[in-house]
């Protein structure tokens, strides 16, 4: 008789097994981390600005919306693209052609931006024919 050495058990050679339970735990951990990270992302289409606080802020649907950002130093951005005043006016006209009825302009103004610059964007959007012009704000935390 020979001994049971060489990795052989009572039923012959042992096969390598992959334990699936720890693998499932790791996959669920990664999935939960990804979901939480995705939910914490800023959903704004504009450049990153410090929004003013409002007690009456409501959620908005980004579909059919162009975001115009006014930064603290007075520069304009159209959906994360820095633009000059002429480019802003051209994109405004083009966006109104693409969405003549349900198009919306969302003004993403920094709280340190000059009021006159935000009013300029508001006026130009109204002159281009937009009736739905919104100003994005943060919800006041009580």
C-alpha positions in Angstrom: 0.0 0.0 0.0 1.2 3.4 -0.7 0.5 6.5 1.5 -2.0 9.3 0.7 0.7 11.8 -0.2 0.9 14.1 -3.2 -2.4 15.9 -2.6 -4.6 12.8 -2.8 -7.4 12.3 -0.4 -9.6 9.3 0.3 -11.5 9.8 -3.0 -8.4 10.2 -5.2 -6.9 13.4 -6.5 -8.5 16.7 -5.1 -9.7 19.1 -7.7 -9.1 22.9 -7.3 -12.3 24.7 -6.4 -13.2 28.4 -6.8 -15.2 29.6 -3.9 -18.0 31.7 -5.4 -19.4 33.3 -2.2 -16.5 35.6 -1.5 -16.4 36.5 -5.2 -20.1 37.5 -5.0 -19.4 39.6 -1.9 -16.7 41.5 -3.7 -18.9 42.1 -6.8 -21.7 43.5 -4.6 -19.3 45.8 -2.8 -18.0 47.1 -6.1 -21.5 47.6 -7.4 -22.6 49.4 -4.3 -19.6 51.7 -4.4 -20.2 52.5 -8.1 -23.9 53.3 -7.4 -23.1 55.6 -4.5 -20.4 57.4 -6.5 -22.7 57.9 -9.4 -25.5 59.3 -7.2 -23.1 61.8 -5.7 -22.1 63.3 -9.1 -23.2 66.8 -9.8 -25.9 66.5 -12.5 -25.5 70.1 -13.8 -24.5 70.5 -17.5 -22.7 73.7 -16.8 -19.2 74.5 -15.5 -18.6 74.2 -11.8 -19.8 77.4 -10.1 -20.9 78.3 -6.5 -24.7 78.5 -6.9 -26.8 81.0 -4.9 -29.0 79.5 -2.1 -32.8 79.5 -2.4 -35.5 78.1 -0.2 -37.8 77.4 -3.1 -35.4 75.4 -5.3 -37.0 72.5 -7.2 -35.6 69.7 -9.2 -35.6 70.1 -13.0 -35.5 67.8 -16.0 -32.3 68.4 -18.0 -33.9 67.1 -21.3 -34.3 69.9 -23.9 -32.3 72.3 -21.7 -29.2 74.3 -22.6 -27.1 75.4 -19.6 -25.5 78.8 -19.7 -22.9 79.4 -17.0 -21.8 82.8 -15.7 -18.6 82.4 -13.7 -17.5 84.7 -10.9 -15.0 86.5 -13.3 -17.8 87.2 -15.8 -17.0 84.6 -18.5 -19.8 82.7 -20.2 -19.9 78.9 -20.9 -22.4 77.0 -23.0 -22.8 73.4 -21.6 -19.3 73.4 -20.2 -17.8 75.1 -23.3 -16.3 78.6 -22.6 -17.8 80.9 -25.2 -17.4 84.5 -26.3 -20.4 86.8 -26.4 -20.7 86.3 -30.2 -20.6 82.5 -29.9 -23.2 82.7 -27.1 -25.6 84.6 -29.3 -25.0 82.2 -32.2 -25.6 79.1 -30.1 -28.7 80.7 -28.6 -30.2 81.2 -32.1 -29.2 77.7 -33.2 -30.6 76.1 -30.0 -33.9 78.0 -30.6 -34.0 76.6 -34.1 -33.5 73.1 -32.8 -36.1 73.5 -29.9 -38.5 76.2 -31.0 -41.4 75.3 -28.6 -40.1 73.3 -25.6 -36.5 74.6 -25.4 -35.4 75.8 -22.0 -32.4 77.9 -21.0 -30.9 77.2 -17.5 -28.7 80.0 -16.2 -26.0 78.5 -13.9 -24.7 81.7 -12.3 -22.1 81.9 -9.7 -23.3 83.7 -6.5 -20.3 86.1 -6.9 -21.1 87.0 -10.5 -22.3 90.5 -11.3 -26.1 90.7 -11.5 -25.9 92.6 -14.8 -24.2 89.7 -16.5 -26.9 87.3 -15.5 -29.6 89.7 -16.6 -27.8 90.1 -19.9 -28.0 86.3 -20.5 -31.7 86.3 -19.4 -32.5 89.2 -21.8 -30.7 87.6 -24.7 -32.5 84.3 -24.1 -35.9 86.1 -24.0 -35.0 88.1 -27.2 -34.1 84.9 -29.0 -37.7 83.6 -28.3 -37.3 81.5 -25.2 -40.2 81.7 -22.8 -38.8 79.2 -20.3 -35.6 80.6 -18.7 -34.6 79.4 -15.3 -31.9 80.3 -12.8 -30.3 77.3 -11.1 -29.9 77.5 -7.3 -28.9 75.4 -4.3 -31.5 74.2 -1.7 -31.2 76.0 1.6 -30.3 73.6 4.4 -32.2 74.3 7.6 
